[in-house]
């Protein structure tokens, strides 16, 4: 951001620093407000809109909140109508956020009791890392895990990743 701001004609480095600082503060406040909205949302549609915005702006402090809503389903738009999100908006949001979501997805796979939730975590890993790196991330998690139940979950996720057709 500073590199872009530095291209402002006649802006001193101090002015660039002030603008960058102000934008950073505004972004942090927006992220805080969106997370509050997510936790206070009274309707499913409200949650979906906030999830979409958190992903759109790549708000990485919301990864755990989004992971908790990974199975949240939106209604698909009628044919011919465009929608801002797909069936699982939290999956899309986490994929947009990218690498900060990876450790949380690996953790969620290990602790999830819900098959769909674990499968959606694998989708996020595959989207963010690509199939090959997602396999490596799961294999590394398997190598580091001693708990039998968590190992089983990780192995199931790795097998589901291998079973999918190539990208």
C-alpha positions as CSV (number, residue, x, y, z in Angstrom):
1,X,0.0,0.0,0.0
2,X,2.8,2.4,0.9
3,X,4.4,1.8,-2.5
4,X,1.1,2.8,-4.2
5,X,0.7,5.9,-2.0
6,X,4.3,6.9,-2.6
7,X,3.3,7.6,-6.2
8,X,1.0,10.4,-5.2
9,X,2.5,13.5,-6.8
10,X,3.9,16.0,-4.3
11,X,3.3,13.8,-1.3
12,X,6.0,13.7,1.3
13,X,7.0,10.5,2.9
14,X,5.5,11.7,6.2
15,X,2.1,12.3,4.4
16,X,2.3,8.9,2.8
17,X,3.0,7.3,6.2
18,X,0.0,9.2,7.7
19,X,-2.4,8.1,4.9
20,X,-1.2,4.5,5.2
21,X,-1.7,4.6,9.0
22,X,-5.2,6.0,8.7
23,X,-6.2,3.4,6.1
24,X,-4.8,0.6,8.2
25,X,-6.7,1.9,11.2
26,X,-9.9,2.2,9.2
27,X,-9.5,-1.4,7.9
28,X,-8.9,-2.7,11.4
29,X,-12.1,-1.0,12.5
30,X,-14.1,-2.3,9.6
31,X,-12.8,-5.8,10.4
32,X,-13.8,-5.4,14.0
33,X,-17.3,-4.2,13.1
34,X,-17.9,-7.0,10.6
35,X,-16.9,-9.6,13.1
36,X,-19.3,-8.0,15.6
37,X,-22.0,-8.1,13.0
38,X,-21.3,-11.7,12.3
39,X,-21.7,-12.7,15.9
40,X,-24.8,-10.5,16.4
41,X,-26.5,-11.4,13.1
42,X,-30.1,-12.4,13.7
43,X,-30.9,-13.9,10.3
44,X,-29.1,-16.3,8.0
45,X,-29.1,-13.8,5.1
46,X,-27.4,-11.2,7.4
47,X,-24.7,-13.8,8.3
48,X,-24.2,-14.6,4.6
49,X,-23.7,-11.0,3.6
50,X,-21.2,-10.4,6.4
51,X,-19.4,-13.6,5.5
52,X,-19.2,-12.4,1.9
53,X,-17.8,-9.1,3.0
54,X,-15.2,-10.6,5.3
55,X,-13.9,-12.7,2.4
56,X,-14.1,-9.9,-0.1
57,X,-11.9,-7.7,2.0
58,X,-9.7,-10.7,3.1
59,X,-10.2,-10.1,6.8
60,X,-7.8,-12.7,8.2
61,X,-8.7,-12.1,11.9
62,X,-12.1,-13.5,11.0
63,X,-10.8,-16.9,9.9
64,X,-11.9,-18.7,13.1
65,X,-15.4,-17.1,12.9
66,X,-15.7,-18.1,9.3
67,X,-14.5,-21.6,10.0
68,X,-17.3,-22.0,12.5
69,X,-19.7,-21.2,9.7
70,X,-18.2,-23.3,7.0
71,X,-21.3,-25.4,6.5
72,X,-23.6,-22.3,6.3
73,X,-25.6,-22.7,3.1
74,X,-27.0,-20.0,1.0
75,X,-29.8,-20.4,-1.4
76,X,-28.6,-20.7,-5.0
77,X,-29.8,-17.9,-7.3
78,X,-32.4,-18.8,-9.9
79,X,-30.9,-19.6,-13.3
80,X,-30.0,-16.5,-15.2
81,X,-29.5,-14.4,-12.0
82,X,-26.1,-13.7,-10.7
83,X,-25.3,-14.2,-7.0
84,X,-22.3,-12.7,-5.1
85,X,-21.8,-16.1,-3.4
86,X,-22.1,-19.8,-4.0
87,X,-23.8,-22.4,-1.8
88,X,-21.1,-22.2,0.9
89,X,-20.1,-18.6,1.3
90,X,-17.7,-19.2,4.2
91,X,-15.7,-21.7,2.0
92,X,-15.4,-18.9,-0.6
93,X,-14.4,-16.3,2.0
94,X,-11.8,-18.6,3.6
95,X,-10.4,-19.4,0.2
96,X,-10.1,-15.7,-0.6
97,X,-8.4,-15.0,2.7
98,X,-5.9,-17.6,1.7
99,X,-2.9,-18.9,3.7
100,X,-4.1,-17.6,7.1
101,X,-7.0,-20.1,6.8
102,X,-4.7,-23.1,6.3
103,X,-3.8,-23.9,10.0
104,X,-7.4,-23.4,11.1
105,X,-8.6,-25.8,8.4
106,X,-6.1,-28.4,9.4
107,X,-7.2,-28.0,13.0
108,X,-10.9,-28.2,12.1
109,X,-10.4,-31.4,10.1
110,X,-8.8,-33.0,13.1
111,X,-11.5,-32.0,15.6
112,X,-14.7,-32.1,13.4
113,X,-17.4,-34.6,14.1
114,X,-19.2,-33.5,11.0
115,X,-18.2,-35.2,7.7
116,X,-19.5,-32.2,5.6
117,X,-17.5,-29.8,7.7
118,X,-14.3,-31.7,7.2
119,X,-14.9,-32.1,3.5
120,X,-15.4,-28.3,3.1
121,X,-12.2,-27.7,5.0
122,X,-10.4,-29.9,2.4
123,X,-12.0,-27.8,-0.3
124,X,-10.5,-24.7,1.3
125,X,-7.1,-26.3,1.5
126,X,-7.3,-27.5,-2.1
127,X,-8.4,-24.1,-3.3
128,X,-5.7,-22.1,-1.3
129,X,-2.8,-24.5,-1.7
130,X,-3.6,-26.5,-4.8
131,X,-4.0,-30.3,-4.7
132,X,-0.3,-31.2,-4.4
133,X,0.5,-28.7,-1.6
134,X,-2.7,-29.6,0.2
135,X,-1.6,-33.3,0.1
136,X,1.7,-32.3,1.6
137,X,0.0,-30.1,4.3
138,X,-2.2,-33.0,5.3
139,X,0.7,-35.5,5.2
140,X,2.8,-33.1,7.5
141,X,-0.1,-32.8,9.9
142,X,-0.4,-36.6,10.0
143,X,3.3,-37.0,10.7
144,X,3.1,-34.6,13.6
145,X,-0.1,-36.0,15.1
146,X,-0.1,-38.7,17.9
147,X,-3.8,-38.7,18.8
148,X,-5.5,-41.7,17.1
149,X,-8.8,-40.0,16.5
150,X,-7.2,-36.9,15.0
151,X,-5.0,-39.1,12.9
152,X,-8.0,-40.9,11.5
153,X,-9.7,-37.6,10.6
154,X,-6.5,-36.4,8.8
155,X,-6.1,-39.7,6.9
156,X,-9.7,-39.5,5.8
157,X,-9.2,-36.0,4.6
158,X,-6.1,-37.0,2.7
159,X,-7.9,-39.9,1.1
160,X,-10.8,-37.7,0.1
161,X,-8.3,-35.3,-1.5
162,X,-6.6,-38.1,-3.4
163,X,-9.9,-39.5,-4.6
164,X,-10.9,-36.3,-6.3
165,X,-10.2,-36.1,-10.1
166,X,-7.1,-34.0,-11.0
167,X,-7.6,-30.2,-11.3
